[in-house]
Amino acid sequence: MNKLKKLRENREISQSQLASIIGVSQKTVSAWEVGRRNPKPRELQKLEDVFGVAKEEIFFNLFSYKM
């Protein structure tokens, strides 16, 4: 689905901590990790900045287009 949970756990950041950094709720981070919700563009950019990983790599399914 996405790599967010793995990145977050590798950095030893809780969902609550990440939520605080990004400016969303812990429930929102949880929803991103399980694929129930997608981050908004500004949230994607903040995640990219926090982890130093391209947003396309974190949320591949958002950027996979079928031709």
Backbone bond lengths (Angstrom), bond angles and torsions (degrees), N, CA, C in turn:
res aa  C-N    CA-C-N  psi(-1)  N-CA   C-N-CA  omega(-1)  CA-C   N-CA-C  phi
1 M - - - 1.450 - - 1.528 110.58 -
2 N 1.327 117.57 -66.72 1.462 121.07 174.10 1.522 108.93 -155.18
3 K 1.311 115.28 169.71 1.465 120.22 -175.05 1.521 112.73 -101.13
4 L 1.303 117.60 6.39 1.452 120.41 -173.36 1.525 112.67 -57.91
5 K 1.310 117.57 -48.38 1.462 120.71 -177.94 1.526 110.91 -60.22
6 K 1.316 117.17 -44.59 1.464 121.02 -179.65 1.535 110.66 -62.78
7 L 1.334 116.99 -45.13 1.464 120.58 177.92 1.526 110.78 -60.64
8 R 1.316 115.87 -44.41 1.461 121.13 -178.14 1.526 110.66 -63.38
9 E 1.320 116.58 -46.74 1.462 120.46 -179.13 1.527 111.59 -67.22
10 N 1.329 117.68 -36.99 1.470 120.36 177.85 1.526 111.37 -62.65
11 R 1.310 117.10 -31.62 1.470 121.54 178.40 1.529 112.00 -88.83
12 E 1.331 115.78 -0.23 1.466 122.41 -178.86 1.532 111.74 55.93
13 I 1.335 114.26 46.96 1.463 122.25 177.20 1.526 107.40 -110.54
14 S 1.308 117.49 131.60 1.466 120.60 177.29 1.531 109.51 -77.68
15 Q 1.315 115.18 164.03 1.458 119.21 175.07 1.523 110.42 -58.95
16 S 1.315 116.71 -40.70 1.466 120.93 179.81 1.519 111.66 -63.51
17 Q 1.329 116.69 -42.14 1.467 120.06 178.94 1.524 111.15 -64.00
18 L 1.326 116.44 -45.07 1.460 120.14 179.07 1.527 110.38 -63.22
19 A 1.311 116.06 -41.79 1.462 120.11 178.60 1.523 110.91 -58.05
20 S 1.311 116.48 -42.64 1.459 121.30 179.55 1.534 111.08 -63.55
21 I 1.307 116.77 -41.83 1.465 121.77 179.62 1.526 110.87 -63.67
22 I 1.325 116.19 -43.29 1.460 121.66 -175.62 1.532 111.86 -80.85
23 G 1.333 116.56 -27.89 1.456 120.50 -178.82 1.514 113.56 92.26
24 V 1.338 115.47 34.18 1.464 121.74 177.37 1.524 108.22 -130.45
25 S 1.326 117.12 179.71 1.461 120.76 178.22 1.531 110.46 -86.19
26 Q 1.330 115.46 162.13 1.464 121.00 176.36 1.523 110.02 -61.89
27 K 1.327 117.00 -36.23 1.468 121.04 179.16 1.526 111.18 -62.93
28 T 1.315 116.45 -34.23 1.467 120.46 178.10 1.519 110.41 -66.46
29 V 1.327 117.64 -44.74 1.467 121.01 177.57 1.525 109.83 -60.41
30 S 1.317 117.41 -43.41 1.457 121.30 177.87 1.528 110.82 -59.35
31 A 1.319 116.86 -43.85 1.470 121.34 179.97 1.527 111.23 -63.94
32 W 1.324 117.37 -36.96 1.475 120.36 176.16 1.518 110.43 -63.50
33 E 1.324 116.05 -43.75 1.466 120.16 -175.69 1.522 112.97 -65.29
34 V 1.305 117.88 -31.73 1.465 120.09 -179.69 1.526 112.75 -98.37
35 G 1.330 116.92 -1.23 1.460 120.22 175.76 1.513 115.84 84.76
36 R 1.330 117.15 14.94 1.472 119.44 177.76 1.523 112.11 -78.75
37 R 1.329 116.26 -27.39 1.467 121.68 179.66 1.511 108.98 -137.58
38 N 1.308 115.19 158.15 1.457 121.45 175.99 1.524 109.38 -115.30
39 P 1.312 116.50 142.79 1.463 119.28 178.23 1.520 111.40 -68.03
40 K 1.321 114.93 150.78 1.462 121.42 174.06 1.529 107.82 -75.04
41 P 1.328 117.99 161.55 1.474 120.36 -177.80 1.527 114.28 -52.76
42 R 1.311 118.73 -42.91 1.474 119.52 -179.49 1.531 111.33 -67.60
43 E 1.341 116.65 -32.09 1.467 120.73 177.04 1.527 110.44 -71.36
44 L 1.341 116.32 -38.46 1.462 120.18 175.92 1.522 110.54 -59.11
45 Q 1.329 116.46 -42.75 1.459 119.85 -179.23 1.533 111.00 -65.21
46 K 1.325 117.00 -39.58 1.466 120.16 178.54 1.530 110.47 -64.84
47 L 1.329 117.24 -40.13 1.465 120.46 177.89 1.525 110.69 -63.61
48 E 1.316 116.40 -41.04 1.461 120.51 177.51 1.529 110.37 -61.54
49 D 1.329 116.29 -42.31 1.463 120.71 179.61 1.527 111.87 -65.61
50 V 1.329 117.02 -41.71 1.467 121.66 -178.28 1.523 111.36 -64.77
51 F 1.330 116.76 -45.27 1.459 120.61 -172.80 1.526 114.02 -97.06
52 G 1.330 117.83 -12.79 1.457 119.96 -178.59 1.514 112.83 65.92
53 V 1.320 115.98 28.43 1.463 123.06 -179.29 1.530 107.08 -127.03
54 A 1.325 116.07 137.55 1.462 120.25 -179.32 1.527 110.92 -56.85
55 K 1.322 115.46 137.24 1.469 120.52 179.92 1.521 111.28 -57.83
56 E 1.336 117.11 -32.80 1.463 120.41 178.36 1.525 111.45 -63.77
57 E 1.306 116.59 -31.79 1.468 120.74 179.05 1.531 110.98 -76.12
58 I 1.331 116.67 -37.69 1.467 120.30 -179.28 1.529 110.27 -68.47
59 F 1.316 116.13 -44.92 1.467 121.67 -175.86 1.517 110.48 -119.47
60 F 1.327 116.17 60.12 1.461 121.86 -176.92 1.526 112.22 -50.00
61 N 1.335 116.42 -39.98 1.465 119.63 -175.46 1.527 112.62 -64.26
62 L 1.327 119.08 -24.04 1.461 121.31 177.70 1.522 111.71 -72.57
63 F 1.333 115.79 -25.10 1.454 120.28 -173.20 1.525 113.02 -113.64
64 S 1.322 118.92 11.18 1.468 122.16 178.42 1.516 107.70 -94.31
65 Y 1.272 114.92 110.18 1.460 119.92 -178.81 1.507 109.54 -104.73
66 K 1.322 114.79 136.69 1.460 119.89 176.50 1.517 107.72 -92.90
67 M 1.301 115.23 132.30 1.466 120.25 -179.68 1.506 109.77 -94.90
